[in-house]
Amino acid sequence: MKKIALVAALAAATAAPAFAQSSVTLWGRLNTTVESQKIGNQDRKAVVENNNSRLGLRGTEDLGGGLKASFNLEHGLNSDTGAASGGSQFWNRQANVELTGSFGTVRLGSWFPDSYFSTVDRTSNHNHDTGSSSDALFSSFAFGFRTNKVGYFSPTVNGFSVNASLHAGEGAAGDARAMDLSANYEVGGLHVAAAYSQADTATKRKNYTLEADYSFGPFLVAGYVQRETASGFKARNIARVSAMYTLGQSEFHFNIGGTKAGADGTFRNAGASQWTLGYNYNLSKRTKVYGYITDVDQKLANGAGDFNSLAVGVRHNF
């Protein structure tokens, strides 16, 4: 009996570290607003709006020798109706596996373009660039090529890092090869990024983006400039600046952006501008209440395409 007990104890001792080296986390975000919206020439209406709510799983396994395997699965859902959002696939926001070591990270699968998170997302930050107040002006064609990707994320060296991904068109009708590149430098409260996206569609779409944000004391200021080109269309330039002031649990936000008529995008027929004034109150690290007013002017006759919303909402992370 003593021998059996000793063997059992040794087995438990050797198995415990193996279990401790693996983890799976269930996480999510519910983000919902009640809004008074006016779209174009239509009468103003009251709506309950989903703001990119999602449910996710992530896991990590320590393989030893500095090597780690991990996965990410993310499902988009409409918090106002409970229905899935973002397409017919269940894991419609993210589904990938990766290996990480001293060389950096190699990722395979589907995810949102890293150039977006390095630039636009850091500037339009009052509601995590979601919902009706999200940035309506930037060149977003790279979002259409977020599946079937191979990516590389470098380690950060002296504040510098680079990300690169390639999308395989796989010969599917209407699909095309695409690439997404970004370079980041971060030190202290300063972050600077440069990004490039390309899609080999019939119009050969490209965009180039420069972004900078700087935090000092209770202030955060940020901005980006972007140029979008497409064969057969006039190039268009986009720009946005933002500011945040933090006072205790309160955040005061303002951002404004604009673009001129140009490439084959949402605003190719006329110029457009957008401004947003927002307030967040952080009840905890996971929960906030907030409000904002946002206004999009497409510079079209009779107000066609214009949008205005006054919103209040709750966001909870878990």
C-alpha positions as CSV (number, residue, x, y, z in Angstrom):
1,M,0.0,0.0,0.0
2,K,2.9,2.3,0.8
3,K,4.4,1.7,-2.7
4,I,1.0,2.4,-4.4
5,A,0.6,5.6,-2.4
6,L,4.2,6.7,-3.3
7,V,3.6,5.9,-7.0
8,A,0.3,7.9,-6.9
9,A,2.0,10.9,-5.3
10,L,4.8,10.9,-7.8
11,A,2.2,10.7,-10.7
12,A,0.3,13.6,-9.3
13,A,3.4,15.7,-8.8
14,T,4.6,15.1,-12.4
15,A,1.1,15.7,-13.9
16,A,0.3,18.9,-12.0
17,P,2.9,21.1,-13.8
18,A,1.6,19.8,-17.2
19,F,-2.0,20.9,-16.4
20,A,-0.7,24.2,-15.0
21,Q,1.0,25.0,-18.3
22,S,-2.3,25.0,-20.2
23,S,-5.2,27.4,-19.9
24,V,-8.5,28.3,-21.7
25,T,-10.4,31.5,-21.0
26,L,-14.0,32.4,-21.8
27,W,-14.4,36.1,-22.3
28,G,-16.7,38.6,-23.9
29,R,-18.1,42.1,-24.1
30,L,-21.7,43.4,-24.2
31,N,-21.9,47.0,-25.4
32,T,-25.4,48.5,-26.1
33,T,-26.8,51.9,-26.6
34,V,-30.2,53.6,-26.7
35,E,-30.1,56.3,-29.5
36,S,-32.0,59.0,-31.2
37,Q,-30.9,58.7,-34.8
38,K,-31.5,60.8,-38.0
39,I,-30.4,59.3,-41.3
40,G,-30.4,61.5,-44.4
41,N,-33.8,63.1,-44.9
42,Q,-35.7,60.5,-42.8
43,D,-37.5,61.4,-39.6
44,R,-35.5,61.0,-36.4
45,K,-36.1,57.6,-34.7
46,A,-35.3,55.9,-31.5
47,V,-33.3,52.7,-31.7
48,V,-31.5,50.2,-29.4
49,E,-28.0,49.7,-31.0
50,N,-25.4,46.9,-30.7
51,N,-21.8,48.2,-30.4
52,N,-19.8,45.2,-31.6
53,S,-20.6,42.9,-28.7
54,R,-18.7,39.6,-28.8
55,L,-18.0,36.3,-27.1
56,G,-14.6,34.6,-27.3
57,L,-12.4,31.7,-26.2
58,R,-8.6,31.9,-26.0
59,G,-6.1,29.3,-24.8
60,T,-2.4,28.9,-24.3
61,E,-0.1,25.9,-23.9
62,D,3.5,26.3,-22.7
63,L,5.6,23.9,-24.8
64,G,8.8,24.5,-23.0
65,G,12.1,26.0,-24.2
66,G,10.4,29.4,-24.6
67,L,7.9,28.1,-27.2
68,K,4.1,28.6,-26.7
69,A,1.1,27.5,-28.7
70,S,-2.2,29.4,-28.5
71,F,-5.6,29.9,-30.2
72,N,-8.2,32.6,-30.5
73,L,-11.9,32.2,-31.3
74,E,-14.3,35.2,-31.4
75,H,-18.0,35.3,-32.2
76,G,-19.8,38.6,-32.9
77,L,-23.4,39.0,-31.7
78,N,-26.1,41.6,-31.7
79,S,-26.7,42.5,-28.1
80,D,-30.0,44.2,-29.0
81,T,-31.5,41.0,-30.6
82,G,-29.3,38.1,-29.6
83,A,-28.7,37.2,-33.2
84,A,-25.2,36.5,-34.7
85,S,-23.5,39.4,-36.4
86,G,-20.7,39.7,-39.0
87,G,-21.7,36.9,-41.4
88,S,-23.0,33.3,-41.4
89,Q,-19.9,31.8,-39.8
90,F,-20.2,31.3,-36.0
91,W,-16.6,32.4,-35.3
92,N,-17.1,35.3,-37.6
93,R,-14.7,37.8,-35.9
94,Q,-11.6,35.7,-35.3
95,A,-10.4,32.1,-35.6
96,N,-6.7,31.3,-35.6
97,V,-3.9,29.3,-34.1
98,E,-0.3,30.5,-33.4
99,L,3.2,29.6,-32.3
100,T,5.2,32.1,-30.2
101,G,8.9,32.1,-29.3
102,S,12.0,34.3,-29.2
103,F,11.5,34.7,-33.0
104,G,8.1,36.3,-32.5
105,T,4.7,34.9,-33.4
106,V,3.4,33.0,-36.5
107,R,-0.4,33.0,-36.9
108,L,-2.7,31.1,-39.2
109,G,-6.4,31.6,-39.8
110,S,-8.7,34.6,-39.7
111,W,-8.4,38.0,-37.8
112,F,-8.9,41.7,-38.3
113,P,-6.2,43.7,-40.0
114,D,-3.3,44.6,-37.7
115,S,-2.9,47.9,-39.6
116,Y,-6.3,49.0,-38.2
117,F,-5.3,48.3,-34.6
118,S,-2.0,50.1,-35.0
119,T,-3.6,53.3,-36.4
120,V,-7.3,54.1,-36.7
121,D,-8.4,52.2,-33.5
122,R,-5.9,54.1,-31.4
123,T,-7.3,57.5,-32.7
124,S,-11.0,56.8,-32.5
125,N,-10.9,55.5,-29.0
126,H,-14.0,56.9,-27.1
127,N,-16.1,53.8,-27.6
128,H,-13.4,51.5,-29.0
129,D,-14.3,52.6,-32.5
130,T,-17.6,50.7,-32.4
131,G,-21.3,51.3,-33.1
132,S,-22.8,54.4,-34.6
133,S,-19.9,56.6,-33.5
134,S,-17.2,54.5,-35.2
135,D,-14.9,56.2,-37.7
136,A,-17.0,56.3,-40.9
137,L,-14.3,57.8,-43.1
138,F,-11.2,55.6,-43.1
139,S,-10.3,53.2,-45.9
140,S,-11.6,49.9,-44.6
141,F,-11.3,47.5,-47.6
142,A,-8.8,45.4,-45.8
143,F,-11.6,44.1,-43.5
144,G,-12.9,42.2,-46.5
145,F,-9.7,40.1,-46.6
146,R,-9.3,39.0,-43.0
147,T,-9.8,35.3,-43.7
148,N,-7.4,32.6,-45.0
149,K,-4.3,34.5,-43.7
150,V,-0.8,33.8,-42.7
151,G,0.8,36.4,-40.4
152,Y,4.0,37.2,-38.6
153,F,4.3,39.4,-35.5
154,S,7.9,40.4,-34.5
155,P,9.1,40.7,-30.9
156,T,9.4,44.3,-29.6
157,V,13.1,45.4,-29.7
158,N,13.9,48.9,-28.3
159,G,10.3,49.9,-28.8
160,F,10.1,48.7,-32.4
161,S,7.9,46.0,-33.8
162,V,6.4,44.9,-37.2
163,N,3.4,42.9,-38.2
164,A,2.7,41.4,-41.6
165,S,0.0,39.2,-43.0
166,L,-0.9,37.7,-46.4
167,H,-4.4,36.8,-47.5
168,A,-4.7,33.9,-50.0
169,G,-7.4,34.5,-52.7
170,E,-7.5,30.7,-53.2
171,G,-9.0,31.3,-56.7
172,A,-12.4,32.0,-55.3
173,A,-14.8,34.1,-57.5
174,G,-14.6,37.8,-56.4
175,D,-11.7,37.1,-54.0
176,A,-8.1,38.3,-54.5
177,R,-4.7,38.2,-52.8
178,A,-4.1,40.9,-50.2
179,M,-1.5,42.0,-47.8
180,D,-1.4,44.0,-44.6
181,L,1.7,45.6,-43.0
182,S,2.3,47.8,-40.0
183,A,5.3,49.0,-38.1
184,N,5.1,50.4,-34.5
185,Y,7.4,52.4,-32.2
186,E,6.4,52.9,-28.6
187,V,8.3,54.5,-25.8
188,G,7.0,56.2,-22.7
189,G,3.6,57.8,-23.6
190,L,4.4,58.0,-27.3
191,H,3.3,55.6,-30.0
192,V,4.0,56.1,-33.7
193,A,2.8,53.7,-36.5
194,A,3.0,53.4,-40.3
195,A,0.8,50.9,-42.1
196,Y,0.1,49.7,-45.7
197,S,-2.7,47.6,-47.1
198,Q,-3.2,46.2,-50.6
199,A,-5.8,44.1,-52.4
200,D,-5.2,42.7,-55.9
201,T,-8.8,43.3,-57.0
202,A,-9.7,44.6,-60.4
203,T,-9.2,48.2,-59.1
204,K,-5.9,47.4,-57.3
205,R,-6.8,49.0,-54.0
206,K,-4.1,50.4,-51.7
207,N,-3.9,52.6,-48.6
208,Y,-1.1,54.2,-46.7
209,T,-1.5,55.4,-43.1
210,L,0.6,57.3,-40.5
211,E,-0.6,57.6,-36.9
212,A,0.7,59.1,-33.7
213,D,-0.7,59.2,-30.2
214,Y,0.8,60.7,-27.0
215,S,-0.3,60.5,-23.4
216,F,0.9,63.0,-20.8
217,G,-0.7,63.3,-17.4
218,P,-4.5,63.2,-17.8
219,F,-4.4,64.0,-21.5
220,L,-4.2,61.8,-24.6
221,V,-3.9,63.3,-28.1
222,A,-3.9,61.2,-31.3
223,G,-4.3,61.6,-35.0
224,Y,-3.8,59.8,-38.3
225,V,-3.5,60.7,-42.0
226,Q,-4.3,58.1,-44.7
227,R,-4.2,58.0,-48.5
228,E,-6.3,55.5,-50.5
229,T,-5.8,54.7,-54.2
230,A,-7.7,52.6,-56.6
231,S,-7.1,52.1,-60.4
232,G,-9.5,54.2,-62.4
233,F,-10.5,56.5,-59.4
234,K,-9.0,59.7,-58.0
235,A,-7.0,59.1,-54.9
236,R,-8.5,60.4,-51.6
237,N,-6.9,61.6,-48.4
238,I,-8.4,61.0,-45.0
239,A,-7.4,62.6,-41.6
240,R,-8.7,62.5,-38.0
241,V,-7.5,64.0,-34.7
242,S,-8.8,63.2,-31.2
243,A,-8.3,64.2,-27.6
244,M,-9.2,62.7,-24.2
245,Y,-9.1,64.2,-20.8
246,T,-9.3,61.9,-17.7
247,L,-10.6,63.2,-14.4
248,G,-11.0,60.4,-11.8
249,Q,-13.4,57.9,-13.2
250,S,-14.6,60.3,-15.9
251,E,-13.3,60.6,-19.5
252,F,-14.0,63.4,-21.8
253,H,-13.6,62.7,-25.6
254,F,-13.6,64.7,-28.8
255,N,-12.6,63.7,-32.3
256,I,-13.0,65.2,-35.8
257,G,-12.1,63.9,-39.2
258,G,-12.6,64.6,-42.9
259,T,-12.0,63.3,-46.4
260,K,-12.3,64.7,-50.0
261,A,-14.0,62.9,-52.9
262,G,-11.7,60.2,-54.4
263,A,-11.1,56.5,-54.6
264,D,-13.6,53.7,-54.9
265,G,-14.9,53.8,-51.3
266,T,-18.0,54.8,-49.4
267,F,-17.4,58.4,-50.0
268,R,-16.2,58.4,-53.6
269,N,-19.1,60.6,-54.9
270,A,-18.5,63.5,-52.5
271,G,-16.4,64.7,-49.6
272,A,-17.4,63.9,-46.0
273,S,-16.7,65.0,-42.5
274,Q,-17.4,63.5,-39.0
275,W,-17.2,64.8,-35.5
276,T,-18.0,63.1,-32.1
277,L,-18.2,64.4,-28.6
278,G,-18.3,61.8,-25.9
279,Y,-18.3,61.1,-22.2
280,N,-17.4,57.9,-20.3
281,Y,-17.8,57.1,-16.6
282,N,-15.9,54.0,-15.5
283,L,-17.9,52.3,-12.8
284,S,-15.1,49.7,-12.6
285,K,-12.3,48.3,-14.7
286,R,-14.9,46.2,-16.6
287,T,-18.0,48.3,-16.7
288,K,-18.7,51.8,-17.9
289,V,-21.7,54.0,-18.8
290,Y,-21.3,56.6,-21.5
291,G,-22.9,59.0,-23.9
292,Y,-22.0,60.7,-27.1
293,I,-23.2,62.7,-30.0
294,T,-21.8,62.0,-33.5
295,D,-22.5,63.6,-36.8
296,V,-21.5,62.6,-40.4
297,D,-21.9,65.0,-43.3
298,Q,-21.4,63.5,-46.7
299,K,-21.6,66.8,-48.6
300,L,-24.3,65.5,-50.9
301,A,-27.4,67.5,-52.0
302,N,-30.5,67.5,-49.8
303,G,-28.6,65.9,-46.9
304,A,-28.5,62.5,-48.6
305,G,-26.3,60.1,-46.7
306,D,-25.9,62.3,-43.6
307,F,-26.1,60.7,-40.2
308,N,-26.6,62.1,-36.7
309,S,-27.0,60.2,-33.4
310,L,-27.4,61.1,-29.7
311,A,-26.6,58.0,-27.7
312,V,-26.3,56.7,-24.1
313,G,-25.1,53.2,-23.3
314,V,-23.5,50.6,-21.1
315,R,-20.4,48.4,-21.8
316,H,-19.5,45.4,-19.7
317,N,-16.4,43.2,-20.2
318,F,-16.2,39.7,-18.7
